[in-house]
């Protein structure tokens, strides 16, 4: 399976949905860390929940 980041030109290939999710979250933390700066722990947790849902919607849209 293949999935592209909507914020840049990065793409991942993975065997499972779990691997796609992990790759996308790691990419976000590495390449888009500026989005997390200055956030409280509650805000960070909310952002992670939103990103999880968004990533799974992107995966579902491909299938």
mmCIF file as Biopython writes it, N, C-alpha, C and O atoms, coordinates in Angstrom:
data_model
#
loop_
_atom_site.group_PDB
_atom_site.id
_atom_site.type_symbol
_atom_site.label_atom_id
_atom_site.label_alt_id
_atom_site.label_comp_id
_atom_site.label_asym_id
_atom_site.label_entity_id
_atom_site.label_seq_id
_atom_site.pdbx_PDB_ins_code
_atom_site.Cartn_x
_atom_site.Cartn_y
_atom_site.Cartn_z
_atom_site.occupancy
_atom_site.B_iso_or_equiv
_atom_site.auth_seq_id
_atom_site.auth_asym_id
_atom_site.pdbx_PDB_model_num
ATOM 1   N N  . UNK A ? 1  ? 0.838   -1.173 0.000  1.0 0.0 1  A 1 
ATOM 2   C CA . UNK A ? 1  ? 0.000   0.000  0.000  1.0 0.0 1  A 1 
ATOM 3   C C  . UNK A ? 1  ? 0.883   1.237  0.000  1.0 0.0 1  A 1 
ATOM 4   O O  . UNK A ? 1  ? 1.992   1.232  0.534  1.0 0.0 1  A 1 
ATOM 5   N N  . UNK A ? 2  ? 0.367   2.289  -0.608 1.0 0.0 2  A 1 
ATOM 6   C CA . UNK A ? 2  ? 1.118   3.525  -0.738 1.0 0.0 2  A 1 
ATOM 7   C C  . UNK A ? 2  ? 0.260   4.674  -0.216 1.0 0.0 2  A 1 
ATOM 8   O O  . UNK A ? 2  ? -0.953  4.696  -0.423 1.0 0.0 2  A 1 
ATOM 9   N N  . UNK A ? 3  ? 0.902   5.629  0.464  1.0 0.0 3  A 1 
ATOM 10  C CA . UNK A ? 3  ? 0.182   6.784  0.987  1.0 0.0 3  A 1 
ATOM 11  C C  . UNK A ? 3  ? 1.101   7.992  0.923  1.0 0.0 3  A 1 
ATOM 12  O O  . UNK A ? 3  ? 2.285   7.894  1.246  1.0 0.0 3  A 1 
ATOM 13  N N  . UNK A ? 4  ? 0.556   9.138  0.506  1.0 0.0 4  A 1 
ATOM 14  C CA . UNK A ? 4  ? 1.343   10.363 0.373  1.0 0.0 4  A 1 
ATOM 15  C C  . UNK A ? 4  ? 0.927   11.379 1.428  1.0 0.0 4  A 1 
ATOM 16  O O  . UNK A ? 4  ? -0.246  11.484 1.786  1.0 0.0 4  A 1 
ATOM 17  N N  . UNK A ? 5  ? 1.899   12.112 1.910  1.0 0.0 5  A 1 
ATOM 18  C CA . UNK A ? 5  ? 1.646   13.205 2.844  1.0 0.0 5  A 1 
ATOM 19  C C  . UNK A ? 5  ? 0.978   14.341 2.079  1.0 0.0 5  A 1 
ATOM 20  O O  . UNK A ? 5  ? 1.403   14.683 0.976  1.0 0.0 5  A 1 
ATOM 21  N N  . UNK A ? 6  ? -0.052  14.918 2.652  1.0 0.0 6  A 1 
ATOM 22  C CA . UNK A ? 6  ? -0.747  16.026 2.000  1.0 0.0 6  A 1 
ATOM 23  C C  . UNK A ? 6  ? -0.006  17.348 2.174  1.0 0.0 6  A 1 
ATOM 24  O O  . UNK A ? 6  ? -0.308  18.320 1.483  1.0 0.0 6  A 1 
ATOM 25  N N  . UNK A ? 7  ? 0.961   17.394 3.091  1.0 0.0 7  A 1 
ATOM 26  C CA . UNK A ? 7  ? 1.681   18.630 3.364  1.0 0.0 7  A 1 
ATOM 27  C C  . UNK A ? 7  ? 2.990   18.783 2.619  1.0 0.0 7  A 1 
ATOM 28  O O  . UNK A ? 7  ? 3.569   19.869 2.603  1.0 0.0 7  A 1 
ATOM 29  N N  . UNK A ? 8  ? 3.471   17.701 1.993  1.0 0.0 8  A 1 
ATOM 30  C CA . UNK A ? 8  ? 4.736   17.761 1.259  1.0 0.0 8  A 1 
ATOM 31  C C  . UNK A ? 8  ? 4.757   16.629 0.235  1.0 0.0 8  A 1 
ATOM 32  O O  . UNK A ? 8  ? 3.740   15.973 0.012  1.0 0.0 8  A 1 
ATOM 33  N N  . UNK A ? 9  ? 5.891   16.403 -0.376 1.0 0.0 9  A 1 
ATOM 34  C CA . UNK A ? 9  ? 5.980   15.410 -1.449 1.0 0.0 9  A 1 
ATOM 35  C C  . UNK A ? 9  ? 6.401   14.022 -0.970 1.0 0.0 9  A 1 
ATOM 36  O O  . UNK A ? 9  ? 6.712   13.163 -1.795 1.0 0.0 9  A 1 
ATOM 37  N N  . UNK A ? 10 ? 6.420   13.783 0.325  1.0 0.0 10 A 1 
ATOM 38  C CA . UNK A ? 10 ? 6.852   12.508 0.885  1.0 0.0 10 A 1 
ATOM 39  C C  . UNK A ? 10 ? 5.793   11.434 0.675  1.0 0.0 10 A 1 
ATOM 40  O O  . UNK A ? 10 ? 4.596   11.700 0.785  1.0 0.0 10 A 1 
ATOM 41  N N  . UNK A ? 11 ? 6.241   10.224 0.371  1.0 0.0 11 A 1 
ATOM 42  C CA . UNK A ? 11 ? 5.344   9.086  0.162  1.0 0.0 11 A 1 
ATOM 43  C C  . UNK A ? 11 ? 5.902   7.875  0.900  1.0 0.0 11 A 1 
ATOM 44  O O  . UNK A ? 11 ? 7.117   7.705  1.004  1.0 0.0 11 A 1 
ATOM 45  N N  . UNK A ? 12 ? 5.014   7.044  1.407  1.0 0.0 12 A 1 
ATOM 46  C CA . UNK A ? 12 ? 5.430   5.810  2.065  1.0 0.0 12 A 1 
ATOM 47  C C  . UNK A ? 12 ? 4.782   4.613  1.382  1.0 0.0 12 A 1 
ATOM 48  O O  . UNK A ? 12 ? 3.679   4.703  0.843  1.0 0.0 12 A 1 
ATOM 49  N N  . UNK A ? 13 ? 5.478   3.515  1.419  1.0 0.0 13 A 1 
ATOM 50  C CA . UNK A ? 13 ? 4.947   2.226  0.969  1.0 0.0 13 A 1 
ATOM 51  C C  . UNK A ? 13 ? 5.024   1.288  2.155  1.0 0.0 13 A 1 
ATOM 52  O O  . UNK A ? 13 ? 6.044   1.242  2.843  1.0 0.0 13 A 1 
ATOM 53  N N  . UNK A ? 14 ? 3.967   0.543  2.404  1.0 0.0 14 A 1 
ATOM 54  C CA . UNK A ? 14 ? 3.959   -0.377 3.538  1.0 0.0 14 A 1 
ATOM 55  C C  . UNK A ? 14 ? 3.098   -1.584 3.207  1.0 0.0 14 A 1 
ATOM 56  O O  . UNK A ? 14 ? 2.280   -1.556 2.287  1.0 0.0 14 A 1 
ATOM 57  N N  . UNK A ? 15 ? 3.298   -2.621 3.961  1.0 0.0 15 A 1 
ATOM 58  C CA . UNK A ? 15 ? 2.561   -3.868 3.760  1.0 0.0 15 A 1 
ATOM 59  C C  . UNK A ? 15 ? 1.205   -3.863 4.453  1.0 0.0 15 A 1 
ATOM 60  O O  . UNK A ? 15 ? 0.255   -4.483 3.974  1.0 0.0 15 A 1 
ATOM 61  N N  . UNK A ? 16 ? 1.115   -3.159 5.589  1.0 0.0 16 A 1 
ATOM 62  C CA . UNK A ? 16 ? -0.119  -3.195 6.369  1.0 0.0 16 A 1 
ATOM 63  C C  . UNK A ? 16 ? -0.607  -1.785 6.688  1.0 0.0 16 A 1 
ATOM 64  O O  . UNK A ? 16 ? 0.140   -0.813 6.573  1.0 0.0 16 A 1 
ATOM 65  N N  . UNK A ? 17 ? -1.857  -1.691 7.086  1.0 0.0 17 A 1 
ATOM 66  C CA . UNK A ? 17 ? -2.431  -0.414 7.506  1.0 0.0 17 A 1 
ATOM 67  C C  . UNK A ? 17 ? -1.683  0.112  8.729  1.0 0.0 17 A 1 
ATOM 68  O O  . UNK A ? 17 ? -1.419  1.311  8.824  1.0 0.0 17 A 1 
ATOM 69  N N  . UNK A ? 18 ? -1.345  -0.761 9.650  1.0 0.0 18 A 1 
ATOM 70  C CA . UNK A ? 18 ? -0.607  -0.349 10.848 1.0 0.0 18 A 1 
ATOM 71  C C  . UNK A ? 18 ? 0.737   0.264  10.494 1.0 0.0 18 A 1 
ATOM 72  O O  . UNK A ? 18 ? 1.140   1.268  11.081 1.0 0.0 18 A 1 
ATOM 73  N N  . UNK A ? 19 ? 1.435   -0.339 9.532  1.0 0.0 19 A 1 
ATOM 74  C CA . UNK A ? 19 ? 2.721   0.200  9.100  1.0 0.0 19 A 1 
ATOM 75  C C  . UNK A ? 19 ? 2.546   1.558  8.429  1.0 0.0 19 A 1 
ATOM 76  O O  . UNK A ? 19 ? 3.349   2.465  8.653  1.0 0.0 19 A 1 
ATOM 77  N N  . UNK A ? 20 ? 1.506   1.710  7.611  1.0 0.0 20 A 1 
ATOM 78  C CA . UNK A ? 20 ? 1.234   3.009  6.989  1.0 0.0 20 A 1 
ATOM 79  C C  . UNK A ? 20 ? 1.010   4.071  8.055  1.0 0.0 20 A 1 
ATOM 80  O O  . UNK A ? 20 ? 1.568   5.166  7.982  1.0 0.0 20 A 1 
ATOM 81  N N  . UNK A ? 21 ? 0.193   3.742  9.039  1.0 0.0 21 A 1 
ATOM 82  C CA . UNK A ? 21 ? -0.098  4.680  10.121 1.0 0.0 21 A 1 
ATOM 83  C C  . UNK A ? 21 ? 1.183   5.065  10.857 1.0 0.0 21 A 1 
ATOM 84  O O  . UNK A ? 21 ? 1.439   6.248  11.078 1.0 0.0 21 A 1 
ATOM 85  N N  . UNK A ? 22 ? 1.980   4.079  11.233 1.0 0.0 22 A 1 
ATOM 86  C CA . UNK A ? 22 ? 3.225   4.347  11.953 1.0 0.0 22 A 1 
ATOM 87  C C  . UNK A ? 22 ? 4.170   5.207  11.126 1.0 0.0 22 A 1 
ATOM 88  O O  . UNK A ? 22 ? 4.769   6.147  11.649 1.0 0.0 22 A 1 
ATOM 89  N N  . UNK A ? 23 ? 4.311   4.896  9.834  1.0 0.0 23 A 1 
ATOM 90  C CA . UNK A ? 23 ? 5.172   5.685  8.948  1.0 0.0 23 A 1 
ATOM 91  C C  . UNK A ? 23 ? 4.703   7.131  8.856  1.0 0.0 23 A 1 
ATOM 92  O O  . UNK A ? 23 ? 5.509   8.059  8.925  1.0 0.0 23 A 1 
ATOM 93  N N  . UNK A ? 24 ? 3.394   7.317  8.699  1.0 0.0 24 A 1 
ATOM 94  C CA . UNK A ? 24 ? 2.851   8.670  8.570  1.0 0.0 24 A 1 
ATOM 95  C C  . UNK A ? 24 ? 3.033   9.468  9.861  1.0 0.0 24 A 1 
ATOM 96  O O  . UNK A ? 24 ? 3.385   10.646 9.810  1.0 0.0 24 A 1 
ATOM 97  N N  . UNK A ? 25 ? 2.800   8.849  11.003 1.0 0.0 25 A 1 
ATOM 98  C CA . UNK A ? 25 ? 2.968   9.556  12.274 1.0 0.0 25 A 1 
ATOM 99  C C  . UNK A ? 25 ? 4.435   9.918  12.507 1.0 0.0 25 A 1 
ATOM 100 O O  . UNK A ? 25 ? 4.736   11.029 12.945 1.0 0.0 25 A 1 
ATOM 101 N N  . UNK A ? 26 ? 5.338   8.999  12.222 1.0 0.0 26 A 1 
ATOM 102 C CA . UNK A ? 26 ? 6.767   9.285  12.387 1.0 0.0 26 A 1 
ATOM 103 C C  . UNK A ? 26 ? 7.182   10.405 11.449 1.0 0.0 26 A 1 
ATOM 104 O O  . UNK A ? 26 ? 7.915   11.310 11.849 1.0 0.0 26 A 1 
ATOM 105 N N  . UNK A ? 27 ? 6.723   10.353 10.213 1.0 0.0 27 A 1 
ATOM 106 C CA . UNK A ? 27 ? 7.037   11.405 9.253  1.0 0.0 27 A 1 
ATOM 107 C C  . UNK A ? 27 ? 6.549   12.760 9.772  1.0 0.0 27 A 1 
ATOM 108 O O  . UNK A ? 27 ? 7.284   13.746 9.717  1.0 0.0 27 A 1 
ATOM 109 N N  . UNK A ? 28 ? 5.324   12.811 10.271 1.0 0.0 28 A 1 
ATOM 110 C CA . UNK A ? 28 ? 4.780   14.063 10.792 1.0 0.0 28 A 1 
ATOM 111 C C  . UNK A ? 28 ? 5.604   14.614 11.941 1.0 0.0 28 A 1 
ATOM 112 O O  . UNK A ? 28 ? 5.867   15.815 12.005 1.0 0.0 28 A 1 
ATOM 113 N N  . UNK A ? 29 ? 6.008   13.742 12.843 1.0 0.0 29 A 1 
ATOM 114 C CA . UNK A ? 29 ? 6.816   14.169 13.984 1.0 0.0 29 A 1 
ATOM 115 C C  . UNK A ? 29 ? 8.200   14.633 13.548 1.0 0.0 29 A 1 
ATOM 116 O O  . UNK A ? 29 ? 8.751   15.562 14.138 1.0 0.0 29 A 1 
ATOM 117 N N  . UNK A ? 30 ? 8.769   14.000 12.526 1.0 0.0 30 A 1 
ATOM 118 C CA . UNK A ? 30 ? 10.108  14.355 12.054 1.0 0.0 30 A 1 
ATOM 119 C C  . UNK A ? 30 ? 10.106  15.588 11.152 1.0 0.0 30 A 1 
ATOM 120 O O  . UNK A ? 30 ? 10.878  16.521 11.373 1.0 0.0 30 A 1 
ATOM 121 N N  . UNK A ? 31 ? 9.253   15.593 10.152 1.0 0.0 31 A 1 
ATOM 122 C CA . UNK A ? 31 ? 9.309   16.630 9.118  1.0 0.0 31 A 1 
ATOM 123 C C  . UNK A ? 31 ? 8.431   17.835 9.422  1.0 0.0 31 A 1 
ATOM 124 O O  . UNK A ? 31 ? 8.717   18.939 8.961  1.0 0.0 31 A 1 
ATOM 125 N N  . UNK A ? 32 ? 7.384   17.640 10.178 1.0 0.0 32 A 1 
ATOM 126 C CA . UNK A ? 32 ? 6.445   18.727 10.448 1.0 0.0 32 A 1 
ATOM 127 C C  . UNK A ? 32 ? 6.387   19.044 11.944 1.0 0.0 32 A 1 
ATOM 128 O O  . UNK A ? 32 ? 5.331   19.395 12.471 1.0 0.0 32 A 1 
ATOM 129 N N  . UNK A ? 33 ? 7.524   18.918 12.620 1.0 0.0 33 A 1 
ATOM 130 C CA . UNK A ? 33 ? 7.602   19.128 14.067 1.0 0.0 33 A 1 
ATOM 131 C C  . UNK A ? 33 ? 7.171   20.532 14.474 1.0 0.0 33 A 1 
ATOM 132 O O  . UNK A ? 33 ? 6.699   20.736 15.592 1.0 0.0 33 A 1 
ATOM 133 N N  . UNK A ? 34 ? 7.329   21.495 13.581 1.0 0.0 34 A 1 
ATOM 134 C CA . UNK A ? 34 ? 6.952   22.872 13.896 1.0 0.0 34 A 1 
ATOM 135 C C  . UNK A ? 34 ? 5.470   22.980 14.273 1.0 0.0 34 A 1 
ATOM 136 O O  . UNK A ? 34 ? 5.083   23.906 14.987 1.0 0.0 34 A 1 
ATOM 137 N N  . UNK A ? 35 ? 4.653   22.061 13.810 1.0 0.0 35 A 1 
ATOM 138 C CA . UNK A ? 35 ? 3.228   22.078 14.144 1.0 0.0 35 A 1 
ATOM 139 C C  . UNK A ? 35 ? 2.982   21.758 15.619 1.0 0.0 35 A 1 
ATOM 140 O O  . UNK A ? 35 ? 1.936   22.102 16.169 1.0 0.0 35 A 1 
ATOM 141 N N  . UNK A ? 36 ? 3.949   21.101 16.254 1.0 0.0 36 A 1 
ATOM 142 C CA . UNK A ? 36 ? 3.798   20.673 17.638 1.0 0.0 36 A 1 
ATOM 143 C C  . UNK A ? 36 ? 4.402   21.656 18.639 1.0 0.0 36 A 1 
ATOM 144 O O  . UNK A ? 36 ? 4.162   21.541 19.841 1.0 0.0 36 A 1 
ATOM 145 N N  . UNK A ? 37 ? 5.179   22.618 18.154 1.0 0.0 37 A 1 
ATOM 146 C CA . UNK A ? 37 ? 5.878   23.544 19.045 1.0 0.0 37 A 1 
ATOM 147 C C  . UNK A ? 37 ? 4.894   24.416 19.817 1.0 0.0 37 A 1 
ATOM 148 O O  . UNK A ? 37 ? 3.934   24.944 19.256 1.0 0.0 37 A 1 
ATOM 149 N N  . UNK A ? 38 ? 5.153   24.555 21.108 1.0 0.0 38 A 1 
ATOM 150 C CA . UNK A ? 38 ? 4.356   25.427 21.951 1.0 0.0 38 A 1 
ATOM 151 C C  . UNK A ? 38 ? 3.000   24.885 22.365 1.0 0.0 38 A 1 
ATOM 152 O O  . UNK A ? 38 ? 2.209   25.601 22.979 1.0 0.0 38 A 1 
ATOM 153 N N  . UNK A ? 39 ? 2.725   23.647 22.042 1.0 0.0 39 A 1 
ATOM 154 C CA . UNK A ? 39 ? 1.430   23.046 22.377 1.0 0.0 39 A 1 
ATOM 155 C C  . UNK A ? 39 ? 1.484   22.420 23.770 1.0 0.0 39 A 1 
ATOM 156 O O  . UNK A ? 39 ? 2.521   21.916 24.201 1.0 0.0 39 A 1 
ATOM 157 N N  . UNK A ? 40 ? 0.361   22.463 24.453 1.0 0.0 40 A 1 
ATOM 158 C CA . UNK A ? 40 ? 0.266   21.787 25.747 1.0 0.0 40 A 1 
ATOM 159 C C  . UNK A ? 40 ? 0.132   20.286 25.507 1.0 0.0 40 A 1 
ATOM 160 O O  . UNK A ? 40 ? -0.116  19.849 24.383 1.0 0.0 40 A 1 
ATOM 161 N N  . UNK A ? 41 ? 0.296   19.511 26.560 1.0 0.0 41 A 1 
ATOM 162 C CA . UNK A ? 41 ? 0.168   18.057 26.400 1.0 0.0 41 A 1 
ATOM 163 C C  . UNK A ? 41 ? -1.246  17.685 25.963 1.0 0.0 41 A 1 
ATOM 164 O O  . UNK A ? 41 ? -1.430  16.732 25.206 1.0 0.0 41 A 1 
ATOM 165 N N  . UNK A ? 42 ? -2.240  18.427 26.432 1.0 0.0 42 A 1 
ATOM 166 C CA . UNK A ? 42 ? -3.620  18.168 26.015 1.0 0.0 42 A 1 
ATOM 167 C C  . UNK A ? 42 ? -3.806  18.481 24.532 1.0 0.0 42 A 1 
ATOM 168 O O  . UNK A ? 42 ? -4.469  17.733 23.813 1.0 0.0 42 A 1 
ATOM 169 N N  . UNK A ? 43 ? -3.221  19.584 24.078 1.0 0.0 43 A 1 
ATOM 170 C CA . UNK A ? 43 ? -3.314  19.946 22.660 1.0 0.0 43 A 1 
ATOM 171 C C  . UNK A ? 43 ? -2.603  18.923 21.786 1.0 0.0 43 A 1 
ATOM 172 O O  . UNK A ? 43 ? -3.097  18.560 20.719 1.0 0.0 43 A 1 
ATOM 173 N N  . UNK A ? 44 ? -1.440  18.459 22.241 1.0 0.0 44 A 1 
ATOM 174 C CA . UNK A ? 44 ? -0.701  17.441 21.489 1.0 0.0 44 A 1 
ATOM 175 C C  . UNK A ? 44 ? -1.508  16.155 21.377 1.0 0.0 44 A 1 
ATOM 176 O O  . UNK A ? 44 ? -1.557  15.540 20.312 1.0 0.0 44 A 1 
ATOM 177 N N  . UNK A ? 45 ? -2.134  15.752 22.460 1.0 0.0 45 A 1 
ATOM 178 C CA . UNK A ? 45 ? -2.942  14.532 22.441 1.0 0.0 45 A 1 
ATOM 179 C C  . UNK A ? 45 ? -4.121  14.683 21.483 1.0 0.0 45 A 1 
ATOM 180 O O  . UNK A ? 45 ? -4.446  13.755 20.741 1.0 0.0 45 A 1 
ATOM 181 N N  . UNK A ? 46 ? -4.757  15.848 21.501 1.0 0.0 46 A 1 
ATOM 182 C CA . UNK A ? 46 ? -5.881  16.105 20.589 1.0 0.0 46 A 1 
ATOM 183 C C  . UNK A ? 46 ? -5.410  16.096 19.139 1.0 0.0 46 A 1 
ATOM 184 O O  . UNK A ? 46 ? -6.098  15.565 18.267 1.0 0.0 46 A 1 
ATOM 185 N N  . UNK A ? 47 ? -4.235  16.682 18.875 1.0 0.0 47 A 1 
ATOM 186 C CA . UNK A ? 47 ? -3.692  16.690 17.516 1.0 0.0 47 A 1 
ATOM 187 C C  . UNK A ? 47 ? -3.410  15.271 17.036 1.0 0.0 47 A 1 
ATOM 188 O O  . UNK A ? 47 ? -3.701  14.931 15.890 1.0 0.0 47 A 1 
ATOM 189 N N  . UNK A ? 48 ? -2.848  14.448 17.906 1.0 0.0 48 A 1 
ATOM 190 C CA . UNK A ? 48 ? -2.546  13.064 17.533 1.0 0.0 48 A 1 
ATOM 191 C C  . UNK A ? 48 ? -3.818  12.289 17.221 1.0 0.0 48 A 1 
ATOM 192 O O  . UNK A ? 48 ? -3.842  11.484 16.290 1.0 0.0 48 A 1 
ATOM 193 N N  . UNK A ? 49 ? -4.877  12.527 17.993 1.0 0.0 49 A 1 
ATOM 194 C CA . UNK A ? 49 ? -6.152  11.858 17.727 1.0 0.0 49 A 1 
ATOM 195 C C  . UNK A ? 49 ? -6.719  12.294 16.382 1.0 0.0 49 A 1 
ATOM 196 O O  . UNK A ? 49 ? -7.231  11.471 15.622 1.0 0.0 49 A 1 
ATOM 197 N N  . UNK A ? 50 ? -6.626  13.596 16.089 1.0 0.0 50 A 1 
ATOM 198 C CA . UNK A ? 50 ? -7.121  14.095 14.801 1.0 0.0 50 A 1 
ATOM 199 C C  . UNK A ? 50 ? -6.308  13.521 13.648 1.0 0.0 50 A 1 
ATOM 200 O O  . UNK A ? 50 ? -6.867  13.149 12.616 1.0 0.0 50 A 1 
ATOM 201 N N  . UNK A ? 51 ? -4.980  13.448 13.822 1.0 0.0 51 A 1 
ATOM 202 C CA . UNK A ? 51 ? -4.133  12.907 12.764 1.0 0.0 51 A 1 
ATOM 203 C C  . UNK A ? 51 ? -4.404  11.421 12.562 1.0 0.0 51 A 1 
ATOM 204 O O  . UNK A ? 51 ? -4.419  10.941 11.429 1.0 0.0 51 A 1 
ATOM 205 N N  . UNK A ? 52 ? -4.613  10.703 13.636 1.0 0.0 52 A 1 
ATOM 206 C CA . UNK A ? 52 ? -4.935  9.276  13.518 1.0 0.0 52 A 1 
ATOM 207 C C  . UNK A ? 52 ? -6.190  9.097  12.667 1.0 0.0 52 A 1 
ATOM 208 O O  . UNK A ? 52 ? -6.202  8.293  11.735 1.0 0.0 52 A 1 
ATOM 209 N N  . UNK A ? 53 ? -7.230  9.838  12.985 1.0 0.0 53 A 1 
ATOM 210 C CA . UNK A ? 53 ? -8.480  9.740  12.226 1.0 0.0 53 A 1 
ATOM 211 C C  . UNK A ? 53 ? -8.267  10.150 10.775 1.0 0.0 53 A 1 
ATOM 212 O O  . UNK A ? 53 ? -8.797  9.509  9.867  1.0 0.0 53 A 1 
ATOM 213 N N  . UNK A ? 54 ? -7.503  11.204 10.548 1.0 0.0 54 A 1 
ATOM 214 C CA . UNK A ? 54 ? -7.255  11.684 9.190  1.0 0.0 54 A 1 
ATOM 215 C C  . UNK A ? 54 ? -6.482  10.650 8.368  1.0 0.0 54 A 1 
ATOM 216 O O  . UNK A ? 54 ? -6.822  10.389 7.214  1.0 0.0 54 A 1 
ATOM 217 N N  . UNK A ? 55 ? -5.457  10.072 8.959  1.0 0.0 55 A 1 
ATOM 218 C CA . UNK A ? 55 ? -4.653  9.066  8.253  1.0 0.0 55 A 1 
ATOM 219 C C  . UNK A ? 55 ? -5.519  7.865  7.884  1.0 0.0 55 A 1 
ATOM 220 O O  . UNK A ? 55 ? -5.438  7.364  6.763  1.0 0.0 55 A 1 
ATOM 221 N N  . UNK A ? 56 ? -6.340  7.404  8.814  1.0 0.0 56 A 1 
ATOM 222 C CA . UNK A ? 56 ? -7.196  6.257  8.517  1.0 0.0 56 A 1 
ATOM 223 C C  . UNK A ? 56 ? -8.245  6.597  7.461  1.0 0.0 56 A 1 
ATOM 224 O O  . UNK A ? 56 ? -8.627  5.728  6.677  1.0 0.0 56 A 1 
ATOM 225 N N  . UNK A ? 57 ? -8.721  7.855  7.424  1.0 0.0 57 A 1 
ATOM 226 C CA . UNK A ? 57 ? -9.645  8.264  6.350  1.0 0.0 57 A 1 
ATOM 227 C C  . UNK A ? 57 ? -8.931  8.249  4.999  1.0 0.0 57 A 1 
ATOM 228 O O  . UNK A ? 57 ? -9.507  7.827  3.996  1.0 0.0 57 A 1 
ATOM 229 N N  . UNK A ? 58 ? -7.675  8.709  4.968  1.0 0.0 58 A 1 
ATOM 230 C CA . UNK A ? 58 ? -6.906  8.696  3.719  1.0 0.0 58 A 1 
ATOM 231 C C  . UNK A ? 58 ? -6.697  7.263  3.236  1.0 0.0 58 A 1 
ATOM 232 O O  . UNK A ? 58 ? -6.810  6.985  2.042  1.0 0.0 58 A 1 
ATOM 233 N N  . UNK A ? 59 ? -6.393  6.362  4.157  1.0 0.0 59 A 1 
ATOM 234 C CA . UNK A ? 59 ? -6.203  4.954  3.801  1.0 0.0 59 A 1 
ATOM 235 C C  . UNK A ? 59 ? -7.511  4.371  3.265  1.0 0.0 59 A 1 
ATOM 236 O O  . UNK A ? 59 ? -7.513  3.694  2.238  1.0 0.0 59 A 1 
ATOM 237 N N  . UNK A ? 60 ? -8.609  4.630  3.950  1.0 0.0 60 A 1 
ATOM 238 C CA . UNK A ? 60 ? -9.913  4.106  3.524  1.0 0.0 60 A 1 
ATOM 239 C C  . UNK A ? 60 ? -10.308 4.643  2.157  1.0 0.0 60 A 1 
ATOM 240 O O  . UNK A ? 60 ? -10.917 3.923  1.365  1.0 0.0 60 A 1 
ATOM 241 N N  . UNK A ? 61 ? -9.976  5.882  1.869  1.0 0.0 61 A 1 
ATOM 242 C CA . UNK A ? 61 ? -10.328 6.489  0.587  1.0 0.0 61 A 1 
ATOM 243 C C  . UNK A ? 61 ? -9.622  5.805  -0.579 1.0 0.0 61 A 1 
ATOM 244 O O  . UNK A ? 61 ? -10.113 5.837  -1.708 1.0 0.0 61 A 1 
ATOM 245 N N  . UNK A ? 62 ? -8.485  5.193  -0.318 1.0 0.0 62 A 1 
ATOM 246 C CA . UNK A ? 62 ? -7.748  4.493  -1.372 1.0 0.0 62 A 1 
ATOM 247 C C  . UNK A ? 62 ? -8.356  3.135  -1.683 1.0 0.0 62 A 1 
ATOM 248 O O  . UNK A ? 62 ? -8.157  2.603  -2.775 1.0 0.0 62 A 1 
ATOM 249 N N  . UNK A ? 63 ? -9.084  2.576  -0.749 1.0 0.0 63 A 1 
ATOM 250 C CA . UNK A ? 63 ? -9.599  1.206  -0.915 1.0 0.0 63 A 1 
ATOM 251 C C  . UNK A ? 63 ? -11.007 1.176  -1.417 1.0 0.0 63 A 1 
ATOM 252 O O  . UNK A ? 63 ? -11.573 0.099  -1.604 1.0 0.0 63 A 1 
#
